[in-house]
Amino acid sequence: MIKRAWGAIRRRLADPRLTETNALLVDIRWELKQQRKYLEGFRALASTPIYAEIREFTEARQYTFEETMRRVAQERLSLARFGDGELKIMLRPQFGLKFQPWSAALAGELRAVLEMDGYDPDRLLVAFPYTIRDVHWTGVWLDLWPEVKPLLNPDVHYGSAHVTRPVFFAQLGERGVQLWRDVWDGQRICVVTGQGSRFKLEPALFDNAKSVEFLYSTPRDAYADLSRLKNELERRDADKLYLLALGPCGTLVAAWLSQRGRWAIDMGHISESWANVFADGAWPESLNVVKKYPSNHPTAALDQT
């Protein structure tokens, strides 16, 4: 039977029609590769003026990774980060994330934080994205930079929002881990995140904290829960370090807590970013918003993404 099957396969491979099809597919693949090269060239050319403006801004008014971390740790500055999600929600009506729907109120509050409207630069460091020139970020900046640029406050310096992202750990290695450990060394921490969140207290990052407690918001649309969450935070210990993993609401809560003399850091996907670089983990955005539980677990309903 095996000999007959192998004979049939050999006859099929010898079919001239199959040979022609394979040759055509090779030609198509080559053509697609060539088109991709041309598109990459056009993208680079189109984005050159915008990236020149962004570099001019970041070189003059954005702290490096290490400068950002030193200011947060040594001056106890709160950190409110802006990534592409926050920028798009702020500037693109009806743009939403899978865990945070758009609203005009949310967009307006994000704009106020980016402009530092009503916030003290001696208490709050607003963080702007690190300049990455890949397909994703080129698309973001081609779309958004003309509207972002006028919103940047000329009187303040911005931090680097990517200090919680894989690129930070990839570039700084163990030095990056130590910079974060220096922030909460011996601190009492309150982690504010969504119920059922996948956030993990990675020991390589957090085992030098004095103590850790959790305060939960909703797993999705934390902005709708913001009023209740603020009331709860008002009752919490003002001397603790608040670490926020709440998407765009983490940006808002870090800024709001800074107004009240609290120390708060929007840390986003920091544990997943560490795992991506040091433990061959998945890219943070490829993971589920909440943890996966067995079907009979009480919180299994949170797994619907």
N, C-alpha and C positions, 0 to 999 in steps of 0.2 A: 504493500500500500504506500509506503514512504517513497519507494522508487517511482511509482506512478505519479504521485503528487509532485515530486521533484521534476519529473519529466514535463508535466504540465506547466510548471513554473518556467522552465527553460524555454519551452515553446512560446509562452506568453512574452517573455523578455525579448525573444527574437522577432516578435511581430513588428514589422516596419512602422505600423501606425503608432505603436507605443513609443518607438524610438523618436518619431517625429514630434510626438506630444512632449516628451522629455526635453527635446531640443528647444521647443517653443517655450516651455516653462523656464528653462535656463536663460533664454533671451529676455523673457519678461522680468525675471528677477534682476538681471543685470541692468535693464532699463529703469526699474524702480530704484535701484541703488544710485544710479546716475541722477535721477530726478531728485532724490533726497539730498545729494550733494549740492545740487543747484539751489534747492529750497533753503538749505542751511546757509549758503552764501548770501542769498537774498535776505534772510532773517538777520544775519550778522550785519549786513550793510544797512538795513532799515533801522536797526536798533543802535547803531554807533552814535548818532547825535544824542539820543536819550541817555545812553550809558555814560557818555562824557559829562552830561549835566549831573547825573547821579553821583559819579565819582568826585566831581567838584564839591558837591554837597557833603558826601561822607568824609572826604579828606579834611574838610574844614570844620565839620560840626557833628561828627559821629565818633564815639569812643570805639577803640578796638575791643576784641573779645576780653583781653586781660584788663584793660582799663575799665570796662563795664563791670567786671567782677570785683575789681578792687574797690570801686566806688560803692557798690552794693554792700560789700562785706565791711569795709572800714568806716563808711559814713552812714551805714544802716539805712540806705536809701531803699524805698519801695521800688519795684520794677513792674511796669505795665508794658507788655510787648504787643507789637503790631506785626502780624504776618499777612500773607495774601488774603486769608479769610476775613480778617478784621477790615482790611482796606476795601475789599469788594463789598462787604456788607455796608460799609460806610458810604460808598460811592455808587453802588449799583443797586437801585431799587429792585426789590423782589429776589435778589440773590440770597440764598440761604445755604447753610451747611446741613448735613444730615442730622446733626444733633442740635442745631440752633437756627430756627426760622428767622427770616428777615422781619424787621419792624422799623418804622420810621423813628420811633423813640430810641431804639438801640443804635441806629445809625447816627442819630444826633448826639448821643452820649459819647460814642466812640470819637466823633469829630472833635468834641470839646476836649477830650483827653489828648488827642494828637496835637491839637493847637495849644495845649497847656492852658486852657481857658479856665481860670479859677484854681489852678493847682500850683503848689509851691515847689520850684526846682531844687530847693534844699531838702525836700522830703521825698520827691517823686522823680524817678528817672524813666522817661518814656523811651522805649526801645524801637528802633527802626530796623527793617530787614537788612541783613548782610548782603552785599552785592554779589549775586550769583548770576552767571551768564549762561544758563542752560535753556533748553526749549521752554520749560515751564515758566521760569522767571522772566525770560525775554517777552513772552506773551503777556505776562502780568504788567510789566513796565510799559510796553508799547500801548497797552490799553489805559493804564491808570496814572502814569507819572505826570502828564500835563495837569491832572486834577489834584494829585497829591502835593505837588511842589508848592502851590500857593498856600497850603494849609500848614506847612512846617514853620514853626515859630522861630523867627530870626534871632531871638534873644536867648535861646537855650541850646545846649548840646544834647544829643540823643545817644542812647546806648545801642548796643547790638542785640536785636531780637533773637538772633540765632544762637545765643549762648545756651539755650536748652535743646538745641537741635543736633543731629548727627555730625554735621560739618564742624561744630565746635569741638567735639570729642575726637573726630578724625584728625583735625589739625593740631590740637594741643595734647592729645593722648592723656597719660596719667596726670600731667600737669593740669589739664582741664578738670579732671575728677577732684584733684586736691583744691582747686580754686572754689569749687562748689562746697566741698566739705568744710572749708574755712568759714563759709557763710553761717552754717548752722552748728558749728562745733560747740557742744555744751549747751545748746539752746533748747528751750521747750517749744515744740512745734505743734501747730494745729493745721492739719491738711484739710482743705476745703475742696470737695470734689462731688461728682454726681453719685447718687445711690447706685450701687452695683458697678461703679467705675472700674475699668481695667487697671487703674493706677496702682503701682506696686512700690513699696518702700524697698528699693534695691539696696541691700546691705553695703555694697561697695561704695554707695553714695551716702547713705543715711545712718550707718551704725554708730556714728559719733555724736548723734543728737542726744540730748539729755532725756527727753521724753517725747512721745508722739500721741496725739489724739486726732480723731477725725470728726468733721462736721459735714453733713451731706445735704446737697441740693437735689434737684430732680435729674434723672439721667439724660433727659432731653429738654430743650427750651428752658435753660436755667434763668434766662432773662425774665420769664414769666414768674419765677420764684424769687426774684431779686428782693422784693420788699420784705418778705418773710425772712430771707437769709440775712439781710441787713439788721433786722430786729434781733435775730439770734446772735449775730456777731457783736452787737452793742453790749450784750450781756456777758461776752467772753472776756477772758483775762487780757488786758491791754498790753501786758509785758511779753506775750508770746509772739513767736514769729509765725506769720500766717503764709502758708504755701498753697497756691491756688492752681487747680487743674480743672478749669470750667470753660474752656474755649474762649470766645469773645467776652463772656461775662467775667472771666478771670482778669482781663484787662481792666474792666470797669471796677471790679471789687478792689483790686490792688490800688487803683487811683483813689477810690473812695476811702479806703482805710488809711491811706497816707494823709488825707485831710484831717483825720481824727487822731493823728499822732501815732498810729500803729505802723508796724513794720510788716510789709506784705510783698510777696514775690509771686508773680504770675509765671509758674514753672512749666506749664503745658505738658509736653510729652517727654520730660527729662529722663525718666527711667527707661522708656522704650528707646530713646535716642542712645542712651548708654549701652543698652543691650544690642542695638543695631551695630555699634562699632566694636564692642568688646566681647560680645557673646553670640555673634552671628545671628542676631535677632532680625525680625521682619522690619520693614520700613514702617514708622509709626502710623501713618495714615492708612496702611493696608490692614490694620487690626480692627476688630470690632470695637464699637464705642463702649460697650459694657462687657463684662466677663461672660464667658459661656458657662452655663450650669447644666447639670443633668436635667432631663425633662420633668422629673418629679421634685426638683428643688423649688422652694417657695419663691425665689426670685427669677425663675426661669423665664417668666414673661418679659423680663428686661432684655432678653437676648434678641428680641425682634429689632432688626436694624434696617 
